[in-house]
Amino acid sequence: MFLNQCTEEDLDNRARRAEHHMNLALEARRWNLAQRYRFEMLAVAAECDRRGPKPDWQS
C-alpha cells in the first residue's frame, strides 16, 4: 500500500498503530533496564554476603 493512495482514515490508523508499537517498544526497553539493574543489585548483594560482615574497625 502506497501512502499517497491511502485515505485519511487509513493514515490515521497507521499513525495510531505506529504510536502504539513505539509505546510498547519504550515500555519493553524500560523493563529491560529495570531487570538489568535488578540483576546488578542481586550480584552486589551476593558479593557482599560472600565477603561476610565487616570487622568493627571498618564500620
Residue pairs with C-beta under 8 A, 6 or more apart in sequence:
1 10
3 11
6 14
